[in-house]
Amino acid sequence: MKEYNRLLGLHLDDVKEFFDNKNIKYTITEIRGRKDKDKLIIPRVIKISQRENSIELIVTYFSDSLL
Protein backbone atom coordinates (compact mmCIF):
# COMPACT_ATOMS: atom_id res chain seq x y z
CA MET A 1 0.00 0.00 0.00
CA LYS A 2 3.02 2.26 0.08
CA GLU A 3 2.37 3.17 -3.54
CA TYR A 4 -0.77 5.02 -2.43
CA ASN A 5 0.77 6.89 0.52
CA ARG A 6 1.01 10.06 -1.55
CA LEU A 7 -2.80 10.11 -1.77
CA LEU A 8 -3.26 10.36 2.00
CA GLY A 9 -4.64 13.70 3.11
CA LEU A 10 -5.97 14.60 -0.33
CA HIS A 11 -9.55 15.61 -1.02
CA LEU A 12 -11.81 12.60 -1.64
CA ASP A 13 -12.67 13.77 -5.17
CA ASP A 14 -8.99 13.78 -6.18
CA VAL A 15 -8.44 10.26 -4.85
CA LYS A 16 -11.61 8.96 -6.52
CA GLU A 17 -10.46 10.44 -9.83
CA PHE A 18 -7.06 8.73 -9.44
CA PHE A 19 -8.61 5.29 -8.92
CA ASP A 20 -11.25 5.83 -11.62
CA ASN A 21 -8.54 6.70 -14.15
CA LYS A 22 -6.69 3.46 -13.29
CA ASN A 23 -9.94 1.41 -13.32
CA ILE A 24 -9.38 0.26 -9.74
CA LYS A 25 -12.47 -0.62 -7.70
CA TYR A 26 -12.79 1.07 -4.32
CA THR A 27 -15.17 1.48 -1.42
CA ILE A 28 -15.52 4.51 0.83
CA THR A 29 -15.97 4.35 4.60
CA GLU A 30 -16.76 7.61 6.36
CA ILE A 31 -15.88 8.55 9.91
CA ARG A 32 -18.00 11.38 11.29
CA GLY A 33 -18.10 12.86 14.74
CA ARG A 34 -21.18 14.19 16.45
CA LYS A 35 -20.03 17.75 17.02
CA ASP A 36 -19.50 20.63 14.61
CA LYS A 37 -20.91 18.79 11.59
CA ASP A 38 -21.73 22.11 9.94
CA LYS A 39 -18.06 23.18 10.10
CA LEU A 40 -16.54 19.85 9.03
CA ILE A 41 -17.17 19.95 5.30
CA ILE A 42 -13.94 18.90 3.52
CA PRO A 43 -13.67 15.10 2.99
CA ARG A 44 -10.07 13.89 3.11
CA VAL A 45 -8.66 10.38 2.82
CA ILE A 46 -6.89 9.33 6.03
CA LYS A 47 -6.29 5.62 5.34
CA ILE A 48 -6.05 3.38 2.29
CA SER A 49 -6.33 -0.39 2.74
CA GLN A 50 -6.22 -3.32 0.35
CA ARG A 51 -9.33 -5.51 0.48
CA GLU A 52 -9.99 -8.73 -1.43
CA ASN A 53 -10.69 -7.26 -4.88
CA SER A 54 -10.71 -3.55 -4.16
CA ILE A 55 -9.27 -0.67 -2.19
CA GLU A 56 -10.95 0.72 0.92
CA LEU A 57 -10.74 4.47 1.46
CA ILE A 58 -11.28 5.71 5.01
CA VAL A 59 -12.49 9.30 4.95
CA THR A 60 -13.06 11.90 7.62
CA TYR A 61 -14.15 15.50 7.40
CA PHE A 62 -12.10 18.61 8.14
CA SER A 63 -13.01 22.26 8.46
CA ASP A 64 -12.15 24.79 5.81
CA SER A 65 -9.53 27.00 7.44
CA LEU A 66 -10.63 29.93 5.27
CA LEU A 67 -14.10 30.13 6.81
C-alpha positions as CSV (number, residue, x, y, z in Angstrom):
1,M,0.0,0.0,0.0
2,K,3.0,2.3,0.1
3,E,2.4,3.2,-3.5
4,Y,-0.8,5.0,-2.4
5,N,0.8,6.9,0.5
6,R,1.0,10.1,-1.6
7,L,-2.8,10.1,-1.8
8,L,-3.3,10.4,2.0
9,G,-4.6,13.7,3.1
10,L,-6.0,14.6,-0.3
11,H,-9.5,15.6,-1.0
12,L,-11.8,12.6,-1.6
13,D,-12.7,13.8,-5.2
14,D,-9.0,13.8,-6.2
15,V,-8.4,10.3,-4.9
16,K,-11.6,9.0,-6.5
17,E,-10.5,10.4,-9.8
18,F,-7.1,8.7,-9.4
19,F,-8.6,5.3,-8.9
20,D,-11.3,5.8,-11.6
21,N,-8.5,6.7,-14.2
22,K,-6.7,3.5,-13.3
23,N,-9.9,1.4,-13.3
24,I,-9.4,0.3,-9.7
25,K,-12.5,-0.6,-7.7
26,Y,-12.8,1.1,-4.3
27,T,-15.2,1.5,-1.4
28,I,-15.5,4.5,0.8
29,T,-16.0,4.3,4.6
30,E,-16.8,7.6,6.4
31,I,-15.9,8.5,9.9
32,R,-18.0,11.4,11.3
33,G,-18.1,12.9,14.7
34,R,-21.2,14.2,16.4
35,K,-20.0,17.8,17.0
36,D,-19.5,20.6,14.6
37,K,-20.9,18.8,11.6
38,D,-21.7,22.1,9.9
39,K,-18.1,23.2,10.1
40,L,-16.5,19.9,9.0
41,I,-17.2,19.9,5.3
42,I,-13.9,18.9,3.5
43,P,-13.7,15.1,3.0
44,R,-10.1,13.9,3.1
45,V,-8.7,10.4,2.8
46,I,-6.9,9.3,6.0
47,K,-6.3,5.6,5.3
48,I,-6.1,3.4,2.3
49,S,-6.3,-0.4,2.7
50,Q,-6.2,-3.3,0.3
51,R,-9.3,-5.5,0.5
52,E,-10.0,-8.7,-1.4
53,N,-10.7,-7.3,-4.9
54,S,-10.7,-3.6,-4.2
55,I,-9.3,-0.7,-2.2
56,E,-10.9,0.7,0.9
57,L,-10.7,4.5,1.5
58,I,-11.3,5.7,5.0
59,V,-12.5,9.3,4.9
60,T,-13.1,11.9,7.6
61,Y,-14.1,15.5,7.4
62,F,-12.1,18.6,8.1
63,S,-13.0,22.3,8.5
64,D,-12.1,24.8,5.8
65,S,-9.5,27.0,7.4
66,L,-10.6,29.9,5.3
67,L,-14.1,30.1,6.8
